[in-house]
Amino acid sequence: MHYVSTRAEPTAAAQAPEAFSDILLGGLAPDGGLYLPAEYPQVSGAELDAWRKLSYADLAFAILSKFATDIPAADLKALCKKTYTADVYRNTRAGEAAKEITPLRVLEQDGDKTLILQALSNGPTLAFKDMAMQLLGNLFEYALSKNNAELNIFGATSGDTGSAAEYAMRGKKGIRVFMLSPHKKMSAFQSAQMFSLQDPNIFNIAVDGVFDDCQDMVKAVSNDLGYKAAQKIGTVNSINWARVVAQVVYYFRGYLGATTENSQKVSFTVPSGNFGNICAGHIARMMGLPIDKLVAATNENDVLDEFFRTGVYRVRKSSETYHTSSPSMDISKASNFERFVYDLVGRDAKRVRALFNKVETAGGFDLSGKPGSDGDEFKLVAGYGFLSGKSTHKDRLDTIRDVQDDFDITIDTHTADGIKVAREHMAPGVPMIVLETALAAKFNETILDALGVDAERPAGFEDIESLPQKFVVMTTDVAKMKAYIAANTGL
Ligand SMILES: *Cc1c(COP(=O)(O)O)cnc(C)c1O
């Protein structure tokens, strides 16, 4: 299995396909594109049948071995077994079995309409990013130790990504994490989750500023190529291919859990921001998993909903990007969307380059086929199963209340966006699976607003705010930041 860039230049050198391990530790391809497999591996009916009986870890191995063909099978299997354990994914609700890793719960069965919740947030940081990031931690450690190499992960977070990365990389040999966050701008729970980590390889840096200041500092450091190489700086952002492919597994698990035979279809609704999670659903569908619809649910930041309704992709200015009560979907552009566009335009890298150049120069592109548009591929979107919808703060509160009243479970704000939109796209005879992307305890402020009571916390998180915290406070001075990193890497 080899990987190509969505923007591959038509020269032999740039087109040279790469192996899984070559792209594992990186982000963007050198030409600015994103990596995808040269072709999608296909899954047969016989394989699907056999997979029905597998544990999550064994299913992960079966799927990942189609993509990571350059990692010896025994090693990959051991990495999957080490990652997907009931001990790592233990933050279950009453009635859920931790050994299932991503348990399904039927919320509603009304005639031939079925609404199912698939829990993806039972990992250490109570959000779905653990599903992929925990594997990434083990894959990184494995790859680095093989080459006797080290990696210093440098990033900025406003919440979920940073904590998922830290919990995945803590204690890993050859890896350090330097994570910037806006000082005193995260919720008490989120800061406590990150800052209470005492591992010597985790460095929390609270920056006097807002999240954009943190991101600007990451860019400034990343643009200094000499420093970046000397300090062995890397990232773990959502465009990392290994993160996307690890997420493919739970679409298979969800399908297999909701069906008894392969003639049945299911649909998925996915709370979406950067298009990372739902991109994995697209890949599962392209591999032959019988998915009917893939529904992208956005919040007020509706870049994706706009595209799937109109064919117009329009990134937002920061002044048009809203801070919402489902903050992990507050995006101005959808970083992984280019992967789907590549397939949509028939894997024509030249088209992709032109379209995403236009994003840089004109803020977007239009595939509606209307006079003056950039193409007419919007008419092909339905063939890929995509639908969408949007949810607002009021919808979120109403949905949290409804789900509490009707099914006696508390859902988080992102999952509420998913359920709100899923209900608009239910079809007879096709179970709708909503991916639960976080547990309610992480976004308690809004739960209190909606229900008047606190969200229940999983065991072990009761007093997290009172644990000792380890972090440094810094200004937005890039030179000082660089010196701090260098002092701690010793490189
Ligand atoms: C990151 C995140 C999302 C959005 O996922 P994308 O892959 O960016 O679409 C949704 N919900 C929660 C809780 C998240 O942390």
The ligand as a MOL file (V3000), in Angstrom:
LIG
                    3D

  0  0  0     0  0            999 V3000
M  V30 BEGIN CTAB
M  V30 COUNTS 15 15 0 0 0
M  V30 BEGIN ATOM
M  V30 1 C -12.4860 17.3560 17.5050 0
M  V30 2 C -13.9170 17.2010 17.9180 0
M  V30 3 C -14.9710 17.2330 16.9720 0
M  V30 4 C -14.7410 17.5060 15.4990 0
M  V30 5 O -14.0320 16.4790 14.8580 0
M  V30 6 P -13.4480 16.7260 13.3820 0
M  V30 7 O -12.6740 15.4890 13.1140 0
M  V30 8 O -12.6020 17.9440 13.4890 0
M  V30 9 O -14.5890 16.9300 12.4690 0
M  V30 10 C -16.2650 17.0300 17.4230 0
M  V30 11 N -16.5320 16.8410 18.7360 0
M  V30 12 C -15.5510 16.8080 19.6620 0
M  V30 13 C -15.9210 16.6080 21.0860 0
M  V30 14 C -14.2140 16.9780 19.2990 0
M  V30 15 O -13.2430 16.9580 20.2250 0
M  V30 END ATOM
M  V30 BEGIN BOND
M  V30 1 1 1 2
M  V30 2 1 2 3
M  V30 3 2 2 14
M  V30 4 1 3 4
M  V30 5 2 3 10
M  V30 6 1 4 5
M  V30 7 1 5 6
M  V30 8 2 6 7
M  V30 9 1 6 8
M  V30 10 1 6 9
M  V30 11 1 10 11
M  V30 12 2 11 12
M  V30 13 1 12 13
M  V30 14 1 12 14
M  V30 15 1 14 15
M  V30 END BOND
M  V30 END CTAB
M  END
